[in-house]
Amino acid sequence: MNGRFLLMLGLLCLGLGSAATDPQAVLRAIVDNQRGGSVRATLTLSVTRPDRQTQFVLEVVSDGNERAITWVKAPPREAGQAFLRVGDNLQLYNPTLKRVLRLPPSGRSDSFLGSDLSYSDLAGRDLEQDFTASVGAETEGSITLELTPRPQAPTPYGKLVLQASKPGFVPREVLYYDQRGQAVRKITFAQFAQVGGRSFPTQTTVEDLLRPGHRTSVVYSNYRFGLAIPESCFTVRALEAGC
């Protein structure tokens, strides 16, 4: 029995109903959609606050898994900054200091460019790696997973509730709860592009539920999927020189 047959059998089982649903396999399929595979794209990052709005233009290259590099192109005062993630290693390039700084694994939850996004939101498969999934609810057209942190996972959250549509396990919403069970953060996904059988969300909105008026949106444009990304793109040198 070859691997392709086993994969097809597993996907068929996912559609048979909650009794046959493997929640970790569903989570993996959701993350596959969310990441979309290898990609090079332009991102417009809009950070909204009660008294102002700031917009960034980013260029990103990702292998769709654990490696991604992001360069800030605009506004001018922020341009030149760059961010590299390879697995748990996160490095930042400061063009003013001309230095590369390293963040600890716990820094993946830190704010990205002062927005409501974290570094984990931009790249990586932290949902799959740091959480254990269980099925909270399932209908013919949707599924809800409850995610609880694995022991020693570097996350500040006590629980996540992830909603996806079926078939295809397309991500729709993630609610983040703190250790006391209060909802503190919400991510919604929209405007899906069909990429090699996946449904990739080209628009993401992040809301801080504890601070009204704090919201960040990310819109992908000029995206190209399925690229062969050179290994040189995911190196410290590429932070300054590009790839």
N, C-alpha and C positions, 0 to 999 in steps of 0.2 A: 504494500500500500504506500504510494509515494506521497511526498509532502504536499503537492498541489491538491491531491484528492482529499487529504486531511483538512487542508485549509477550506476547501469548498464545503466539506461536511460540517466544519465548525460554523461557517457562515449560515448554512441552512438551519442549524440548531438554534442560532440566535433569533431566527424569525419564527420559532415554533411556539413562543409564549413564555411567560415568566418561569414555568417549571423547568424549561430547558435553557434559560438564559444564564450565561456565565458573565457576571457583572464586571470582572476584570477584562474580559474580552470586549465587552461593550465599551468600557472606558478607553481601551486601546484604540478602538475604531473611532471614537469621538475625538481623541487626541490626534489621530491620523488626519481626520478632516480639518481640525483646527490648525495643524501645522502645514498641511498641503504638499509635503515633499520639498525637494530642493527648489529654491526660488531666489530670484533677484528682483527687487521692487523698490519703488519710491513710496514712502509713508508720509502722510500729512498728519501731524499730531497736534490736536487743538486742546488746550488746557483752559477750562472755564472756571472762573472764580466769581464770587458775588460782585466784585468791583472791577474785573478785568478779564481779558482773554488773550492768551499767548499762543502763537502758532509756530511749530517747528517743521522743517522739511528734513527727512532722513532718507538715507540710502541703506538698504539692508541686503545682505547675502546670507542665506541659511541652507543647511543641508536637510532641514526639516526634522531633525532629531536633536542632537545635543550640541551642535556647533552653529554659531551665528555671529556675524560681525555687523555693526551698525555705525555709520558715520553721520554726524550732524552737518547739514549743508546750509541751513538758515534757521534763525536770523543771524546776521553777521557776528554779533557778540558771542554767540554760542558755537559758531561754525568751527570745525576742526576737531571738536571732541569726537572720540570714537570709543566703542565698547565691544569687547570680544568675550564671548562665552564659549568655552569648550568643556562640556560636562559640568562639574561643580566649580570649575575655575572661571572666575570673572575678573577681567582686567579692563581698566579704564585709561584712556590716553588724555592727558591734559596738555593742550597745545601751548598754553601760556608758560607752564613749567617745563614743557617738553619732557614730561615724565610719564611712565606707565605705572599706575597704581593697581594693587590687587585687593579685591574684596574677599572676605571669608564666605564660605557656603551660606551662612545665615544672611548674608547681604543680598541674596537673591530676592528677598521680600522687600528690599528698600525701594523708595520712590525713584523712578526714572525721570531725570530732568525736572524734578519738582512737580511731576504730574501725579495722577491717580494710578498710573501703571506701575508695576514692579518689573524688575529685570526678568523674572520668571514668566511674565505675561508675554514678553517679546520673543522668547526662545526657550527651548528645552521641553522636557516631558515630565515636569514636576508633578502634575496631577496623577500621572500613572505611577511614578516612582515613589512618591512620598505618601500616598494615600491608599487605603484599602476600600474597595467599592462594595456596596450592597444595593440591591434593587429596592427603592422606596415605593414606586408605583409604576405600572405599565399598562398601556392600552394598545389598541391596534395601531395608532398613529404616533405614540410618544412613549418615552421612558424617562423616569426620574431615578437618578443614582444618589445615594448618600455616601459621602466620602469621609472617612475618619483617618486621622494621621497615623502613620506607622510609628512604632517606637523609635525615638531619637530623630525623627524627621525635622529638618530645620524650617519649621513653619510656625507662625504665631496663631494660627487658626485652630479652633476646636472641632469644626465640622464644615463641610461644603455640601451643597445640594445642587446637582447638575441636571439640567433638563435638555433632552435631545429629541428630535423628531425621527420617526421611522417611516419607511425603511431608510437605511443608510446611516443611521445614528449621527445626524447632523446637529452640531451644538447650537443651542438656542440661548441658554442663560446659565450663569453660575452665581449662586448666593454663598457668601462667605460669612461664617458665624465665629464670634470670639469664644473664648474658653467658658464664658458664662451663658452661652446659647443665644446671644443677641446678634441679629443680622447687622453686619457692619459694612458690607461691600457687595456690589452687584455688577456683573459683567453681562452684557447682552451682545449677541452676534447677529449680523444682517448682511444683505446684499451678497449672495453666495455665487461664486464662480465654480463651474464644473471643471475639475482638473484630474484627468486620468481616473475617472470613476469616483473621485472625492468631491465633496461640496465644501469649498474653502470660503470662510467668511472674509469678505474684503472690507467690512466695516465693523469695528468693535467699539463699544461704549462702556466706560467704567465709571461708576458712581460711588461716591463716599456717602453711605447712608447715615453717618453720624454728623456730617457737615453739609447742610442743604446748600445747593449752588456749587458744590465742588464736583466737577465732572470732566472726564477726558474722553475724546474720541480719536480713533485711529482709522484712517482711510487709505487703503492700498491703491496704487495706480502704477501704470507702466510695468505691470508684473509679468514675469516670464518664469514658468515652472518647468521642472524636469531637466534642468540644466546640469551639465557636468561641471561641478565647482572645483577649481584647482585647489590642491592642498595648501598652497601658499596664501590663500585667502584667510585661513584660520590660524594665522601666526601673529606674533606681537609686531613684526615689521609692517604688516598690512594695516595696523591701526593708524600709522602715520602716512604710509606710502600708497595705501589702497591696494586693489588686486584686480 
